[in-house]
Amino acid sequence: MPEAPFPKIVQHPARVAGAGTVRVAEAAGEGGSAPAAVAYAELGVTSNFSFLRGASHPEEFVHTAAALGHRFAAIADRNSLAGVVRAHVAAEECGIGLAVGARIVFAEEERAPDVLVFPRDRAAYGRLARMLTIGKRRAEKGSCLLALEDLLDHQEGLLAVVCPPGISEDARFGDAFESALARLRGAFGAERLSLGAALLGAADDRSDLERLQRIGARADVPLTALNDTHYHVRRRRALQDVVTAVRHGCSVDTAGYALFPNAERHLKEPAAMARLFHGHPELLARATEIAGQAADFRLSELRYHYPSEVREDGRTAMETLVDATWKGASDRYGGVVPDAVKTRIEYEFRLIEELDYAPYFLTVHDIVRFARSRSILCQGRGAAANSAVCYCLGVTAVDPDRIDLLFERFLSKERNEPPDIDIDFEHERREEVLQYVYRRYGRDRAALTAEVISYRGRSAVREVGKALAFSPDLVDRLAKDMEWWTDRIGDGSGLANHGLDPTLPVARRFIALCNEILGFPRHLSQHVGGFVITEDALCELVPIENAAMADRTVIEWDKDDIDALGILKVDLLGLGMLTAVRKTFELVAESGVDPGFEVPKDGGFTMHTIPPEDPAVYGMMCRADTVGVFQIESRAQMSMLPRLKPMEFYDLVVEVAIVRPGPIQGDMVHPYLRRREGLEEVTYPSADVRRVLEKTLGVPLFQEQAMALAVVAAGFTPGEADKLRRAMAAWKRKGDLMKRYGEKLVAGMIDNGYDEEFAARIFRQLEGFSEYGFPESHAASFALLVYVSSWLKLYHPGAFCGALINSQPMGFYAPSQLVQDAQRHGVEVRPIDVNSSAWNCTMEGPALRLGMRLIKGFRQPSADAIVAARARIGRPFRSMDDLQRTSGLRASRLKPLASADAFRSLDLDRKAALWSIRALRDEDLTTPTLFSELDSEGSAGAESLPVTGPLHEVVHDYASHSLSLKAHPLSFLRPMLKRRGAFTAAELLDETLCPDKARVAVAGLVLVRQRPATAQGIIFITLEDESGTANLVVHPKTFERYRAAARHGVMLLVHGKIDRAGSVVHVVTWRIETLDGEAAGIRRGSRDFH
């Protein structure tokens, strides 16, 4: 898995403190000044949250409006409030009022003009959000179907500006336009309705303005000035052309009238607008007045109310929570709750009651209860693992008293924000939990949080390239050549590799536009599991739309938006390893072997049935024998395991957390390892510091330790310590905040008698947490799954392998590596066969039978039909014709099985099976085929087909199902590789054969390419041959020198020298060549991580 999550290219304004002031100053430097002598506010603002229409971010409009001296800023995206929180945060920071609104675009058959609407108060905002929800719920994802009648039904409290022809796509001057205007006038009145007028450099601007004045006079509707802005500065016009071309699926050159005719749709200085509307100052005054009235409503007025969760028995939520917690505590601690735990629970109760979060805890408890009632494995993680209440409720599995976690990491009065509880469920059964939440609270009160899908490197290259009319082949090659660890295309030097001179104007334009569009929102998707649940109507807080997946609904705001407004969410996440654990339990039961753990009487399994603290399990980890094991299967973790040598559960907590950018950047890893190996003395400057750092040998590895140090050594309150944690997490974005807290930390430690060098060292280490450090609570939750999955791998390797394959896609390794690892552990793996296999992998005693799910192009319904037919006839299939008649499958459905060599039990090899399928007849197939005459001859002649060689059999296996039980491709090349001096992966581990610094060569299929952000540009590549895996270290210069092979090769031969650290071996590579031509047909892609 990745070392750290991909960061957003463009951060939410709420996460970039102080940026507004800087950007206002930058924008003012482009010719603007504040305040302006002429009062004006632009109302027609279309941001890039009107997807593929606007060419600037909401905050860019706000910053520029402030810099240009506009009285107010505004945002009015197309049938959407998706960008308003970003605009709100920017406006609050800049100190400018914001008119929150939307551009209502009606269904085409309405023939009505667009209308900009702005709520004057909270109630009107709620009506706007509800109206948008109605339009979105009656349409497919990403669309909104509204009629003019919908607006009339929700008009109370809204200010409206009718967009004139020319800036309304479907409006034309005429009876329909004036009829719609009259209906709106009747509902809104002259006070709340205006008719927009825009002067955008067209030849008929003045005549159109005069015409609008006449129409407005007849309808008694005053005019207001607009500029219909789609980008904040003129230079964004080129990008606006590109997004328009993308929206229309054409190139800029062929977009024609879909493009704006000039670059006038940008924010203009008030003085420039006054010159445009010379002689009509009342139009600017009207715009300012509308914006001023709308700005009286602020998003900060939104009040979020969590469901009260009052019980039918009349008890309050807090009373119910207290009873449930004490009952759970009794169950957890065998009826005798330790005094320390009681004290901790009472402390948490007081804070939960004071902050009124009892309903939130009860909701989470209820969701977990539901999951367990359906035997769905789940466990809480993250900051919630710091809570004794969560532990007693069964939400988390880690006893916070046992490992001394810190409640303030989870919930703090000073932080003034909701707690964050993440719950992992089996990823294949999470939908059952989501639908339960929808049923319990209703679609009007519960919805998933949005995820803003933004342009990243490859998508930018593809769509900008198409918009600039690059050939499809060139676009494809450029996109595929993008490095997986970056989104920037830099100076474009790589373009020359594809025949494009980077100095040409079109190339420079391509580079600039690609970099400019990065981070632009492309569309809204759904968050991986963040649920927002409300007491009142959620659809009056934020619009709700249909998701692409059936039976799901999503709000328009993402995680950063709801965080900025203080809205609670519950994260219901899917975790593949939980699915794999449950499926392992099922396969163990299916195999009939002794499970090695207590089987619950009710037949259900839990992770707590696994025997704890088994020395053999830790021994397996110390050997880095962890392919498939949760969290510790990566190259970096496997390199760490023999050095850290975990011997107990807390060692796993450290192991999970230590191979992260935070500890690495903070120079914590090597001091910890040296102290663990006894090579460095462990000292503590005080007993207080010893209590905090003793379990990690004096090195602060976790965020909770940083917080505790701030309390005991620097005199921070727990709430201040949590603010320090947040500053650490945001150090790169809010460096001044970290500097301020860092100075306070160091000063506090010195005041309390600690050495200045010690204080400074601790601060330097804490700065490392800005690079994705794990909280201890999170690591502890994951460590439990590390142990459980390790135990299952050790004692049930076949079932564990089958469960991992049955749970794909997940994890670090593809099925081929999982199968080979199982074989190395003595598991008999049997091939896919129509008379034995099901859709999933199954157990045949201790042997593992591969499932038909591995076959490319084969679908589960076809597999289920075969299994059902076998069960119905009660015997194996006797022939191809027998299989087809009893299963009812069409001949075309059987071809993938033949390609997978799945008919061996019918005495048909791959070629014979494919030949036999040609003779089959589908009852409903009446159209003659090209091979009708040949097919009528049946399978005659199959016995005379030429024999396929072993290498080709393996190649066909890989082409069909990405693995082969017959042989490894490298085994056929071994004689040639020996002649070229190549060792096997297993031989590299032999210190006598391959001592440290020895020059070696090794070959293999590429499994993984990884470029951690902390590795100074080094690429780590894992190769696989018939004996195991070899890890390569490729320095940046070597990677660039042999880039084609290193980046795209499937099978490599590399030369380098051995770098040996105990049992951990790497090959530091200096030459790379591809062997793809030696085994043509092997086209398995690697898994590339950053």
N, C-alpha and C positions, 0 to 999 in steps of 0.2 A: 504494500500500500504506500501511498505517497508519504514522504517525510512530513509534509505540512500541507494544509489545504491550499488550493489555488486562491490567491487574494483577488479581490475585485480590482479591476484596472482603474476604474473611477470610483473613489470612495464616496459613500453617502456623506452629505455635509455635516450630519450629526457626529461623524467620526473624524472630522478634520477641524478641530477647534482652531479658531483664529484665521481660517482660510478666507472667510468672507471679507475681512478688513483688507487683507493683502490683495484679493482679486478686485475689490472696488478701486483700490489705488492703481492697480494695473490698468483697469478699464478707463479710469479717469485720464491716464496718460495717453490714451488714444484720441484725445481731443475733447473729452467731456469735462464738465466742472459741476460742482454741487455746492450750494443749491442753485437752480436755474431761475432766471428772472421771470420766465414764462412758465405758468403752471400747466402741467400736462401729465397724463398717465396713459400708457398704452394698454388697451384692453384686449386686443386681438393677438394673444400670445400662444403660439403653437409650438410646444417643446418637442424633444425627441421621444416623449412618452405618448405622442400621437404617432405611433410606430411607423417608421419609414416615411414621415411627412416633415417633421421638424428636424432642424440640424444643429440644435444647441440644447444643452442640459438645462433643466429648470433653474438651477442655481446660477448658471451663467446669465440667464435673463435677469434674475434678481440683482446680481452684483452689478451688471451693466446699467440697469435702470437706476440704481442708486448712484453709480458713478456719473451718469449723464444728467443727474439732477431731476429725474422724474419725481413727482410728489408721492406716487405709489407704484408698486410693482403689481403685476397680475399674471395669472396663468389660466388658460382656458383650453385644455386639450380636448381632442375629438372624442365625445361620449365617454369621458374618462376623468377620474380623479387620481390616477396612478402616480402622477408626479407632484402632487400638491404638498406632500410632507417635505420633500426635498426643498421646494420653494419656500415653505414656511420656515424651516430651520435656517435657511440662508437669509430670509427677511428679518428674522428675529436677531440674527447676529449682526446684520448690517444696520438695523434700526430703521427700516423702512416698512411702511404698512403694505399689506399684501391683499389683493382682491382674489379670493379663491373662487374659481369657477370652472365651467366646462363649456365646450362648444357642442351644442346639440345638433347632430346631423341626422335628419329623418330618413326613413326608408324611401327608396327611390320613387315608389309609386305615389308618395305623398305630394311630390312636386312642390315642396315647401323649402324656403330658404333656411340656411343655417342660422342658429340663434345662440349668441353668447349669453350665458346665464350666470349670475353671481348672487349667492345668498346673502341677505342682510343680517341674519341672526342664526342661532343654533337650530331652531325649528325648521327654518327654510333650508338649511344645509341638509338636515335629515330627509326632507322631502326630495331634494335633488338626488341624494344618494339612493333613496328608495326607487325613484323613477329610473335611474340608470340600471339598478338591479333588475327591475322589471324588463327593461329592454334587453339586457344581457342574458337573463334566464330564458327568454323566449327565442334566443338565437344560439347558434353554435359558438364554440369557443372563439374568442377574439372578435366577435361581431356584436352588434347592438341594434335591435330593431325597434325603433320608436316612431310613433305617430304623433302628429301635431296635437291630437286629443290628449296624449299622455302628458305633454307639457302643460296644457290648459288645466288638467286635473291636479297638477302639482305646483302651480304657479305662485301660490301664496308665499309672500316674503321674498320672492326672487326678483332681481333686476334683470332686464333682458335687453339685448342689443341685436337687432335683426341685421344679418350680414347681407350686403347688397349683391346683386348679380356681378359677377367678376371675381368675387371671393367666396361665393357659395357655388359649389360644383354643379348642383342640379337646378339652380334658380335662373330664371330669365325675366327680364322686364315684361310685364303683361298682366293679364287679368288674374292669373293664378298667384303671382307674387302679391298683387294688391289685395286679393281675397285673403291670403294668409296673414298679411299685415293687419287687415281689418279685424280678423278673428283674434289675433294677439292683442290688438288695441282694446277690444272689448273686454278681455280678461285682465290685462295688466294695467290699463289706464295710461294716461300720458305721463304720469309721474314715474312709473317703473319701466316703461318701454321707450326705447330709442331706436332710431334707424341709423345704421352705420354708414359712413362715407369714407372712402379711401382714394387717395391720389397717388398712384403708383407708377407714374411716368408713362401712361398710355396716351395715345394721341387724343382720345375722346374723354379724358379725365374731366375737363371743365363742363362739357355738355352732360356727362353722366351726373356730375354734382348738381347741376341745375335741374336735371330730371328728378333726382332724389328729393330735392327741395320741394318740387311740385307735388310729388307723391306724398311726402311727409306732411305738407300743408293740407292735402285732401283728407288724409287719415288722421290728422291732428296728432302726429308723432314727431317729436323733436329729433334733430340730427345730432350725431356725435362723430368725432374724428376717430379713425382707425388707421393702422398701417399694416394690419394682417401679417405680423412678424412671424417668420419661421426660423430665424437665426439671429443671434444676438449682435453679431458684427458682420459687416459686408463681406469679409473674406470667406465666410462660411458658405457663400452661394454655391461654390463648386461642389461642396459636400452635399448640399441640398439637392443639387441636380443628380448626384449619384444615388441618394436614397430614393428619389423619385423614380429613377430608372430601375432600381432594384424592385420597387413596389410594382411596377408595370411589367417586369420581366423582360426588359429590353436594354439596349445600350443607350448611353446619353446621346449619341449621334442620331439615333432613330426615335428618340422619345418625342420629338416634335412639340405639339402644343401641350403635352403633359407637363413640360417644364415652364417655370415662370420666365417671362420674357426678359427680365433684367434682374439686377441685384438690389432692388429697393426694399425688399421685405426684411429689413433689419431694424433694430431699435434705433431711433433717431433722437437727437437732442431736441428738447422742447422748442428751442429757437428755430430749428430746421422745420419742425412740424408747423410752427407759426408762419413761416415763410410759405410753406406749401398751401396752407389754408388762409392765405392773406385775404383779409376782408371778412373772415368768418371766425373771429376769436371765440364766439359762443360755442363752436363745435369742440374746441379744446377744453373750454370751461366745463362743458357737459361731460366729457370723458373723465376729467379730474373729479367732478362731483360724483359720478357713478363709482369710480374706484374708491373714493373716500368713504362713501356709504358702505360699499362691500367690505372695505378694510376694517369696519367696525366689528365684523365677525372675524375671530381668529381661531385657528385649529386648536389652540391651547384651551379653548372653551369646551372641547369635547371631553366628556366625563365617561370614563369606562367603568362599568359596573359588572363585577364578576357574578355569576349565578350564586344566589344566596344559599342554595343547597339545604333549605329548611326541611326537616324530616316530617313525615306524616304524624309521628308521635308528639309533635309540638316542640321537641327539643331544638335548641339553637345549633348552628353549625359547630360552634366551639364545644358545646357539651357533647355532641356526637363524636367529635374528633378526640376529645379527652378519653371517652369510654373506649373507643376503638384502639387508641394507642396503648392504654393500660392492658387491655385484653391481649393485644399483639405482643406487648412486652412480656407478659406472663408466658405466652407460648414460646417466644424466642429464648427466654432464659430459664425454661423449665419450672416455672412457678415461683422462682426466687430471683427477683430483680435486684441486681447489685445497687448499693446505696449511691455509688457514683453515677450510675445510669439514671436513677430516680432524680437526682439533683439536676442532671443534664436535661432530662425531659421537662422538668418543671420550669427550668430557665427558658427552654424553647417555647413552651406553652405561653409564657408571659409575653414574649416578643410576637408570637403568632397572633395572639389575641389583640395586642396593642395595634398591630398593623392590619388587622382584620383579614388575615389570609387563611383562616380555617376552611372556608369553602373551597379554596384552591386545593388544599391538601386532601379534602374529602373527594373532590373530583378525581384526582389522580388515584386515590385509594380505590375508588369505584371502578375505574378503568382497569386497574391491575386485577381486581377481584373478578371482573368479567373475563379477562384473558385467562386467568387460572381456572375459572369454571369451565372453559373450553379446552383446557390442557394445552394452552399456547405458552411456550416458554417466554419469560420476560424478566428483565431486571432494570432497575434504575441505575443511572450513572451520573457522572459529572458532579457538580457542586452539591446535588441532593444527597450524595453519599456522606456528606458531613453531618447529616441530620439524624439524631437518635429517633425522632418521631417518624421519619421516613423509613428507618430500619424496622421499627416496631410495627409499622403498618404493612410491612412486606413489600414496600416499593423498591427498596435497595437491599442488597445482599451482604453488604460489608458492615460489620459492627463498628461504628465510629468510636466507641469506647475502647475497643481492642487495639485500634491503631492510632488513637489520639488525634482525630481530625478536628477541624476548626469550624464551628457552626457559622461564624460570621462570614466565612467564604461562601456560604449558601444564602444567608439572610442577614441583613444589616439595617438597622434603623437609620443610620446616617446616610446610607446609600440611596434611600428613597426610591427604590425601584423594585419591581416584583421579583420573587425567587425564580430560579430556573431549574425545572425538573425535567430531565431527559429520561425517557423509558425506551429501552430496546425491546423489540418483539421479533419473533421469527419473521424473516422478511417475506416468506411466502404466505403467511397467515395474518399479516398486519392489516390487510384490507378488512378482515372481520372486525377488528378493533375499531378501525375508522368508521365503518358503517354503524357500529354500536353507538358511537358518539353522535353521529348524525341522527339516529333514531331517538336517542335520549333527549337531545336538546332542540332538534328541528333545524331545518335548513335556514331559517331566518335568524337563528341564534348561534350557529356553529358553522365554521368554514375553515379550510386550510389557508395558511399564509401563502402569499405568492412568492415566486422566485423570479427575479428579473434576469432573463437570458440576454446576455450582452455579447457584442462582437468581440471575439478573441482573434488571435493571429490568423488561423487558417480560414475562418469564416470571413474575416475582413479581406484576405487575399482573394478568395473565391468571388465574393460579390463585387468588390471594387474592380477586379480584373474583368468580370463579365460586363460591368457598366462601362468600362473603357474599351470594350469590344476586343479584348485579347482573345485569342483562339481558345477553345475549350481545352485543347491539349496543353497549351502553355499554362493556363490557369490551374489545371490539375497538377502539373509538375511543380509549379511554384508553391502550391498549397502543401503538397506532400513533402516538399523539401524544407518546410518550416520546422525548426527544432521544437521538440515537445516541451521544452522547459521555458520557453519565452514566447511572448506575443508580438514583440517588436521585430520589424524587418530591417532595422538599423539603417545603414547607408546604402543598402541595396546592392552591395558588392556581389552577393550571391546570384543576382539576376543574370550576370554575364555567363554563368554556368548553363543557363537555359536560352542563350542566344539573344538576350535583351541587353542592349548597351545602357548601363545605368546613368550615363551622362545625357541621354536623350531627354527632351522635354516630357514626352509621354511617360518615361520611366520615372523621372523625378516627381511628376504629378501622381503617378501610381503610389510611390513610396509615401508621399505626403498625405494622400487621402487614406491610405491603409492605416497609418499611424493616427490620423485624426479621428477615424471612425471607431477605433478601439475603445471599448467600454460603453459604446452607445447601446441603449436597450434595443433589442430585436423583437422581443415579444414577452409576454408574461407566461410563466409556467407555474407549477405548484411546488411549494417547499417540500422537502423530503418527509416532513411529518409535523410541522408546527401548526397546531390547532388554536384558533381564537374562539373563545366561547363567551357569550355575554348573557346578562340577566335581561337586558332590553333587546330590542330588535337590532341585530348586528348590521342589517342592511340600511339602517339609518346612521350608522357610524362610518361605513365604507361600502362602496358598491361590491356586490357579489356576482361572480360570473360562473358559467359552466366550465369545468375542466375538460381536457381532451379525453380523459378516462371517464367511463360511464359511472354515474352515481356519485360523482365528486363535484363539489363546488369550492371556489377559491375567491378570497378577497383580492382587491387590487393592490394591496400594500405588502411590501416584503418585510423581512425580519427587522431591518434597520429602521423602517418607517414606524413599525409598532413599538420598537424600543424607544424611539424618539418621543413618542406620545405616551409612553408609560402603560402600554396595553399588555396584559398578561397573555402568554401562550403556553400551551402544553405540547411538548415535543414527543410525538409518538413515532419512533424511528424503527426502521427495519434493519436487522443485523443478520447477515448470512450465517454466521457461526452458530447462532441460536437455532436456526433451521437445521444446520448440519448436526448439531448435538442431538436434537430430537430424532432426526432420521437415523443417527447412529444407534440410539437406543432401540429404535424399531428394527433395524437390521440385526442387531445383536439378538433380540428376541426371535427374529425370523430364523437365525442360524441355528438355534437350539443349543448353542454352547453356553457354558456357565458364564453369566454376566460379570461376576466378580464384585457385584455390589447388591445391596438389598433392593429387591423389587417391591415397591409399595403395594399394599393389599388392594388398593383401588385400581391398580394396573397402570397408573400414571407414573412417569419418571420426573424427577427433578434433579437439578445439578447437585443438590445437597446429599443425594444418595451415593455420590462418588466418594470412595474412601479418601480422607485427607492425608496430606503430608507423607506420601509414599516415597521413600528414598530412591526407589528405582525410577520413578517419574523424573525426579530431579537429576538423576544420573543421565537419563536420556537427554535432558536439556543441556547439561554440561558438555555433552558430546556434540551439541548443535544438531541433533537429529530431530529437526522440527519442521520438516516440510509439511505444510498444511495446517500447522498449529496456529491458533489465533495470535496475532500481533508479533510473534517471535519467529516468523518464517522468512523474513527478508534477509538479504545478504548482510546488511548492517547488524541486524539482531543476531544472526548466526555467528558473526565475527565477535560479537560482544559476549555471547553466552559462555564460551570456554574461558574467558578472562574473568567474568564476574562470578561464575560457578554458583548459581543459585542452589540453596540448600533448604530453604523454608519459604513460606508464603510471602513474607515481606520482601525477600530478595526478588520475587517476581514483580512486586510493586515498583521496585527500583528499576528492574530490567525494562519494564514497559516504558518508564518515563525517561530513562537516561539516554536512549538513542533518539534524541529529538534535537532540533536546532537550538533550543534554548540552553540546555546544559552544555552543548558543544560550544556555542558562541560564548557562553559565560565562563569557559575554562573550568568546568566542574567535573568532567568525565575523568580525566587523567588523575587529578588529585584523589578522587574517590577510589579509583582502581588501585592506585599505589598504596593507599591506606588499607584497603581491603586485603591486599597481598602482603601487608606488613612491611612495605618498603618505605613508608613515611609515617612519622609519629603523628598521632592524633592528639591535639591539645585544644583546650577550651578556655577562653578568658574568664569565664564565670560559670557558676552552677546553673544560672538561668539559661545561658546560651547552651550549656551542655544538655539540659532537658529538651531543648528545641532541636538540636542538631545531632544528638548522640546516635540516633538510629540511622543516620546517613553519614556517620563518621566525620562530623564537623563540616560537611559540605552541604549548602542549601540546594537541594535538588527540586524542591516543590514550591509552588506558590504559597501554600499554607505556611511553610516554614519561613518564607520571607515576611509574611504577615505577623507570625508569632514573634520573629526577631524584632520587628518594628515595635511590638508591644513591650516585650521584656527588656530589650536593650536600649531602645530609643524613646520610650515613654509615649508611644502612640496609643490612642484608644483603639478598640477593635474596629470601629467604623472608619477611623483614619487609616488603619492598616489595610482595610479593603480598598480604600481609594488609592493607596499605594499600589496594590495589585492591579487595579484598573489602569493606572498610569503606566505600569510596566507593560501591560498588554498593548497599550497604545503608544509606546515610546517613539516609534518611527513617525507616527502621525502627529503626536502631541509631545514633542521633545521638551518643550518648555515646562510642561506639567511634570514630567518625570524629573527634570532638573530641579524643580522646586521641591518636590517630595524627597528627592535624593539629598539635597542640601539639608533638609530638615532631619532626615534619617541620620546622616553622618554627624550633624551637630548634636542631635539627641544622644547618640552613642558616646560621643566624646564627653558631653556633659555628665553622662552616667559613669565615666571613668574608663571607658574602653579606649584602647590604643587607636590613634588616627589611621595607622596603616591597616589595621584590622577592619575598621569601619569603611575605609575606602575600598578594600578588597571585597567586602560583602556587597557594597553598592555596585561594583563592577560585575560581580556575579549576577546580581539581580537584574541588571540591564539586559543580560542574556535572555531573560524571560520574554522580552519583546519578540524573540524569534521562535514563537510557538513552543512554549514549555507546558508540560502536563501538570495539572493540579493533582495532588496526592489522592484525593477522593476519586478522581476519574481513573487514575492508574490502578487504584485498589479494586474498583469495579471490574476493570478489564483483566486484572490479574487472576480473578476467580475463573474467568473463561479460559485464560491461558492454561491454568492447572487442569481444568476439566477436559479441554481438548487434548492436552498432552497425555493425560491418563487414558483416554479413549484410544489415542494413536498407539500407545504402548501395548495395551492389553487386547485391543480389537482392531488391528491395523486394516484388515479387510473391510469390516463394517465402516470404519472411519473413512477409508478411501471412497467407498461406494456412496456414503452420505455426502461427502464433499462434491463428488461428481453430480449427484442428484440435486444438489443445491446451487449449481452453477447458474448464472455467473457470480463468482465471489472469489476473494482471496488473491494470492500472489501468483499461483501456479495454474497452468492449464491441465486438463485431464491426463494428457500424456505423461507429464512429470509425476502426477499423483499416482498413476498406475505403476510407473517404473519404481517409484519409492516403495510402494506396497510390495512389489515383487522382491525388492532387495530385503524386505522384512519377512520374507518367506511366505507371502500370500500367493496362493494359486489363483491366477486371474484367467477367467474363461472368456472366449470371444463372443461377440454378438451372434445369436443364432435364432432363426424363426421358430424353432421348436423348444427353445429354452428361455429366451430373453423376454422381458417385459419392457415397458417404456423406461422405467428407472433401472438402475443397477440393483441386483438382488443377491442374496446369499444362498448358496447351495452347500449347506453345512459350513465348514470354515472357508470354502472357496467363494470368490467373488465372480458373479456373472455380469458382464457388461450389458448395459441397457441400450435400447434402440434410440434413446434420446441423443446419443452421440453422433448419429448419422446425419450428415448435412442434407438438408432438403426433405427430411422425413418428419412427419407431424404426429403428435400424440394420438389424435383420433384413429389414425391408421394402425398404430401400435396397439391401441386398446381393442380394435376390431380383431386383430390377430390373436391376442390373449383370450378374448371372449370366445373366439372360434375354437381354440384349443380346449378350453374348459367345456364347451358345449359338446364337442365330439368325444372328449375323454381319451384322446390318444394323440400321438404326434402326427403332423402332416406327413403324407406319404409321397407327395409329388407337388410340383408347382401348381398344376391344375387343381389338385385337392385343396391347396391353400387358398387359391383364388375363389373357388366355388364356396368354400365354407366361410371365408371371411368377408366375401362380397367386395373386395377391393379391386379397383380398376388396375389394369396392367401397369399404367404409368406410375401408380403408387408403389409398385413392387420394385421398380428399377433402382431406387436408392438402396434398398436392401441387397440387391444383387451386387451393386457397386461396393457395398460394405463387406462382401464375401460372407453373407449371413445364411447361405443355403447349404453349408457343408454337411449338415445332418441329413440332407436329401441327396448326398453324393454328387452335389453340383458345386464346382469351383466357380470363381467369379465370372469367367468367360462363358462357361456352360450355362450358368444361371441367366446371364443377360441374353444369351441365344434362345433359351427356353421361353423367356418372357415375350419374345417376338412372336411366338406361336399362339399366345393367349388371345382369347376373344372377350371383349367386354359386351355384355348383352345389349347395352344401349348404344354401342358404337356402330353406326350404320354407314358412316362415310368411309369409303375405301382409303387405305393408306398406301404410301409409296412402296411398302414391303408386303402388300397383301398376298402376292403370289408366293413369296418366300415364306411368309408366316403360315400359309396353308400346308406347308410341308412339315409343320410341327418342329420338333427339336432334332430332326434328322440331321446328321452331320456334326452335332455338337462334339461327338467323340473325336472328330478329326481336327478340332481346333488346335492351333499351335500352342505349345506350353509356354506359359509366362515365366520368366526368370525370377529368382528370389528378390533381387533388388526392385524389379518392377512391381512385384506383389506388395512390397513395403511402400513404395511410392503411391500405389493405388490406395492402400490403407490410409495413408496420411491425407490423400486427396478426399477420401470418403468420410473419415471420422477422426482425422488429426492425430491418430496414434496407430501403432502396430504392435501386436503381440508376437509377431513372427521374428522380428529382429529390429535393431536400431539402424538407421541409415548409415551411421558412421562405421558400423562393423564391416560393411562392404568396401569401405575406403581404407580400412586399417592397413592392408599391405602397402598401399601407396603412401600413406601417412608415415608408416615406419621408415620407409625409404627416405622420407624427407625429415626424419628425426623427430617426429611428433610423439609426445608422451600421451598416455590416456589420462583422464582426470583423476582416476584412482592412483596412478603412479606419481602424480604431483604431490600427493600426501606423504609419500615415502621419503623421509628425510635423508636416508642413505642414497637413494637414487637421485633425488632432486634437492640437494642441500640449499640453504639460504644463499641468495645472490647468484645461483646457477643460471646459465642461459638455457632456456627451454623453448619448445614449440608445443602448442596444443591446439586441437581443432574440435569443433562442435557446432550444434545448432544453437542459435541465439534464443535464450529464454527471456531475458530481461535486460533492458537498458535503463540505467538510472543515473540521474544527475542531481544529487542533493544540493540545495542552495548553500549549504555550509562547506562544500568540498572544493571551493575555489575553482570551479569549472571542470573538475575531474569527472569523467564518465566511468561508471562501473557497469561492466557487462558480464552476464552469467552465461556460460556455454554448457551444453549438455552433450555427452557422448554415451557410448554403450556402458560405461563403467560408473558414471555419476556426473557431477557438475564441477566446473572450474570457474573461479572468479577472476576477472580481469580488471586492472586499473589502467585507464586510458587518459593520459594527460591531454589538455586542450590542443596543443600543437600536433600531437600524434593523431588525434581525432580529425583535425582539419586536413592533415596530410593524406590520410586514407579515408576521407569522409564518405565516399560512395560506398565502400565496403562496410565501414563501421556503422554508418547510419542506416543503410538499406539491406545489407547482406543477411541472408537467412542462415547460411552455413559458412563459418569463418575458420581460417587457419591463422594463428597469431604467433608472433615471436616476441619474447621478452625475458625478464629475469624473475626468479623466485623471490618473493618477499614473505618471509616466514616469521610468525609471532606465535610460538607454541604450536598448537594444532591448527591455527588459522593460516591459510596459505592464499596468497594472491599472486597473480602474474602481472608485473608492471610491464606493459606492452610498449614495444617500439615499432613493430611492423604488423600490418593487418592485410590479409587478402581474402577474397571471397572464393568459396568452393561451390557456389550455386550451380555452376555448369556440370559438376561431377555427379549431382543427383537431381537432375531436372525433374520437376514435378513436386518437389517438396516446397510448399509455399505457405508454411506456417508463420504467421506474424508474431513478433515478440510483444511483450507487455512492457511499455515504456512509462517510467515514472519520473517525477521531478523530486 
